[in-house]
């Protein structure tokens, strides 16, 4: 039973705490002297409000891709925990053999300095990064705008500037080693952007909520992170 009504400011803080630190609703409810059901209602009510307040935050991938800048792209995942009750088909499609867990996959774009630009809609975790780029529509956006972009070898068939793969039976030349080292050094900046993103621990330590709500949560976190960066 709720003991008192939370002011709007504390409702926002509750929602951000759940996103940032992936705390349990029961823990926060006890801390704020409200019931768990009240905490859940506040969380689901405030998410769209925060998203709406940040509508004009950031730029779209289309804008970033069309202004001539070089973009860094990499894929990452959001672990969702084992969900056998969801059915075999969903469990299978969300299981990533590479990561050995059930998850959803997202594409992350950043500047050459490692500032976040955009995050894609999530796709099933079983998808390879190259396939995920197609499913999110990002490959079409990049191709239509003739955008120069850098990524790892998972995207080699997508037109990205990537490290050179070692040819079978041949050692890499000194030039190829230097080239790969330079590309890897540049690519490290998008990995830093992903690291900052995963500080929203609901995306890093295991999402426990409804899978149908996860795309909206990722969208809200994207705008919050872009707001933090001053976009």
C-alpha positions as CSV (number, residue, x, y, z in Angstrom):
1,X,0.0,0.0,0.0
2,X,1.3,3.4,-0.9
3,X,2.0,5.6,2.1
4,X,2.2,8.9,0.3
5,X,2.2,10.5,-3.2
6,X,5.6,11.1,-4.8
7,X,6.3,14.5,-6.2
8,X,7.0,14.5,-10.0
9,X,10.7,15.2,-9.4
10,X,11.0,12.0,-7.3
11,X,9.0,10.1,-9.9
12,X,11.6,11.1,-12.5
13,X,14.5,10.1,-10.2
14,X,12.9,6.7,-9.5
15,X,12.6,6.1,-13.3
16,X,16.2,7.2,-13.9
17,X,17.5,5.1,-11.1
18,X,15.8,2.0,-12.6
19,X,17.4,2.7,-15.9
20,X,20.8,3.8,-14.7
21,X,21.5,1.2,-12.0
22,X,19.0,-1.6,-12.9
23,X,17.8,-1.6,-9.3
24,X,14.8,-3.8,-8.4
25,X,11.4,-2.0,-8.1
26,X,10.9,-3.5,-4.7
27,X,14.2,-2.0,-3.4
28,X,13.3,1.4,-4.7
29,X,9.8,1.2,-3.4
30,X,11.0,0.4,0.1
31,X,13.5,3.2,-0.1
32,X,10.8,5.7,-1.1
33,X,8.2,4.3,1.2
34,X,5.8,3.3,-1.5
35,X,4.5,-0.1,-2.7
36,X,6.2,-2.1,-5.5
37,X,3.0,-1.8,-7.7
38,X,3.1,2.0,-7.3
39,X,6.8,2.0,-8.3
40,X,5.9,0.0,-11.4
41,X,3.1,2.3,-12.4
42,X,5.3,5.4,-11.9
43,X,8.1,3.8,-14.0
44,X,5.8,2.9,-16.9
45,X,4.0,6.3,-16.8
46,X,7.2,8.3,-16.7
47,X,9.1,6.5,-19.5
48,X,7.0,8.0,-22.3
49,X,7.0,11.4,-20.6
50,X,10.8,11.5,-20.5
51,X,11.0,10.3,-24.1
52,X,8.5,13.0,-25.2
53,X,10.5,15.7,-23.3
54,X,13.6,14.7,-25.2
55,X,12.0,14.5,-28.6
56,X,14.3,17.1,-30.2
57,X,17.5,15.7,-28.6
58,X,20.2,14.5,-30.9
59,X,20.3,14.0,-34.6
60,X,19.1,11.1,-36.8
61,X,21.5,8.7,-38.5
62,X,20.2,10.1,-41.8
63,X,21.4,13.6,-40.8
64,X,24.8,12.3,-39.6
65,X,25.2,10.2,-42.8
66,X,24.3,13.0,-45.1
67,X,26.7,15.8,-43.9
68,X,29.9,14.2,-45.1
69,X,31.3,13.1,-41.7
70,X,33.1,9.8,-41.2
71,X,31.1,7.5,-38.9
72,X,32.2,4.7,-36.7
73,X,29.8,1.7,-36.3
74,X,29.8,-1.4,-34.2
75,X,27.3,-3.8,-32.8
76,X,26.6,-4.7,-29.2
77,X,24.0,-6.6,-27.3
78,X,21.5,-6.2,-24.5
79,X,21.3,-9.4,-22.4
80,X,17.7,-10.4,-21.5
81,X,18.2,-13.5,-19.4
82,X,16.7,-16.9,-20.0
83,X,13.0,-16.7,-20.8
84,X,11.7,-20.3,-21.4
85,X,8.2,-19.2,-20.7
86,X,8.3,-17.1,-23.9
87,X,8.4,-20.2,-26.0
88,X,11.1,-22.1,-27.9
89,X,11.0,-20.0,-31.1
90,X,11.7,-16.7,-29.3
91,X,14.3,-18.3,-27.1
92,X,16.1,-19.6,-30.2
93,X,16.0,-16.4,-32.2
94,X,17.3,-14.4,-29.3
95,X,20.1,-16.8,-28.4
96,X,23.5,-15.6,-29.6
97,X,26.0,-18.4,-30.0
98,X,28.8,-15.9,-30.1
99,X,27.8,-14.3,-26.8
100,X,26.3,-17.5,-25.3
101,X,23.3,-15.8,-23.9
102,X,19.8,-14.7,-24.9
103,X,19.9,-11.0,-26.0
104,X,18.9,-8.4,-28.4
105,X,21.4,-6.8,-30.8
106,X,21.8,-3.1,-31.4
107,X,24.0,-1.1,-33.8
108,X,25.8,1.9,-32.4
109,X,27.2,4.9,-34.4
110,X,29.6,7.4,-33.1
111,X,31.9,10.2,-34.3
112,X,35.6,9.8,-34.9
113,X,36.1,11.2,-31.4
114,X,33.8,8.6,-29.8
115,X,30.7,10.8,-29.2
116,X,27.5,8.8,-29.6
117,X,25.5,9.7,-32.7
118,X,22.7,7.1,-32.9
119,X,21.5,3.7,-31.7
120,X,19.5,1.4,-33.9
121,X,16.3,-0.4,-33.1
122,X,17.1,-3.8,-31.6
123,X,17.0,-7.0,-33.5
124,X,17.1,-10.7,-32.4
125,X,20.4,-11.6,-30.8
126,X,21.0,-14.5,-33.1
127,X,21.6,-12.1,-36.0
128,X,25.1,-11.4,-37.2
129,X,26.2,-7.7,-37.1
130,X,26.1,-7.5,-40.8
131,X,22.6,-8.9,-41.0
132,X,21.5,-6.6,-38.1
133,X,22.7,-3.6,-40.1
134,X,20.3,-4.6,-42.9
135,X,17.4,-5.3,-40.6
136,X,17.7,-2.0,-38.9
137,X,17.8,-0.1,-42.3
138,X,21.2,1.4,-41.5
139,X,22.9,-0.3,-44.5
140,X,20.5,1.4,-46.9
141,X,20.9,4.8,-45.2
142,X,24.7,4.6,-45.4
143,X,24.6,3.4,-49.0
144,X,22.2,6.0,-50.2
145,X,24.2,8.8,-48.7
146,X,27.6,7.4,-49.8
147,X,28.7,7.8,-46.2
148,X,32.3,6.9,-45.3
149,X,32.2,4.6,-42.3
150,X,34.6,2.4,-40.4
151,X,33.9,-0.9,-38.7
152,X,35.3,-4.3,-37.9
153,X,35.6,-7.2,-40.3
154,X,32.0,-8.3,-39.5
155,X,30.9,-5.5,-41.9
156,X,33.4,-6.2,-44.7
157,X,30.6,-7.0,-47.2
158,X,28.7,-3.8,-46.4
159,X,31.1,-1.3,-47.9
160,X,32.8,-0.3,-44.6
161,X,36.4,0.6,-44.3
162,X,37.6,-2.4,-42.2
163,X,40.9,-4.1,-41.1
164,X,42.4,-6.3,-43.8
165,X,41.7,-10.0,-43.3
166,X,44.7,-12.3,-43.4
167,X,44.9,-14.2,-46.6
168,X,45.2,-18.0,-46.3
169,X,48.7,-19.2,-46.6
170,X,50.2,-15.6,-46.5
171,X,51.6,-13.6,-43.7
172,X,50.6,-9.9,-43.4
173,X,53.0,-7.4,-44.8
174,X,54.4,-4.6,-42.7
175,X,52.1,-2.2,-44.6
176,X,49.0,-4.3,-43.8
177,X,50.0,-4.5,-40.1
178,X,50.4,-0.7,-39.9
179,X,47.1,-0.2,-41.7
180,X,45.2,-2.6,-39.4
181,X,46.8,-1.0,-36.3
182,X,45.6,2.4,-37.5
183,X,42.1,1.2,-38.3
184,X,41.9,-0.5,-34.9
185,X,43.1,2.6,-33.1
186,X,40.3,4.7,-34.8
187,X,37.7,2.0,-34.2
188,X,38.4,2.0,-30.4
189,X,36.5,5.2,-30.1
190,X,33.2,3.6,-30.9
191,X,34.0,1.0,-28.4
192,X,34.4,3.8,-25.8
193,X,31.0,5.1,-26.8
194,X,29.5,1.7,-26.2
195,X,31.2,1.6,-22.8
196,X,29.6,4.8,-21.8
197,X,26.3,3.6,-23.1
198,X,26.5,0.4,-21.0
199,X,26.9,2.6,-17.9
200,X,23.1,2.5,-18.1
201,X,23.3,-0.9,-16.5
202,X,19.8,-1.9,-17.5
203,X,21.4,-2.5,-20.9
204,X,24.5,-4.2,-19.5
205,X,23.7,-6.5,-16.6
206,X,20.5,-8.2,-17.7
207,X,17.1,-6.7,-18.6
208,X,14.4,-8.3,-16.5
209,X,11.3,-6.6,-17.8
210,X,8.9,-7.3,-20.7
211,X,10.7,-7.8,-24.0
212,X,8.0,-5.8,-25.8
213,X,9.0,-2.7,-23.8
214,X,12.8,-3.0,-24.4
215,X,12.8,-1.1,-27.8
216,X,11.2,1.9,-26.1
217,X,13.6,1.7,-23.2
218,X,16.6,1.7,-25.6
219,X,15.1,4.8,-27.3
220,X,14.7,6.6,-24.0
221,X,18.2,5.8,-22.9
222,X,19.6,6.9,-26.3
223,X,18.0,10.3,-25.9
224,X,19.1,10.6,-22.3
225,X,22.7,9.8,-23.3
226,X,22.6,12.3,-26.3
227,X,21.2,14.9,-23.9
228,X,24.1,14.3,-21.5
229,X,26.5,14.8,-24.4
230,X,24.8,18.1,-25.3
231,X,23.4,17.0,-28.7
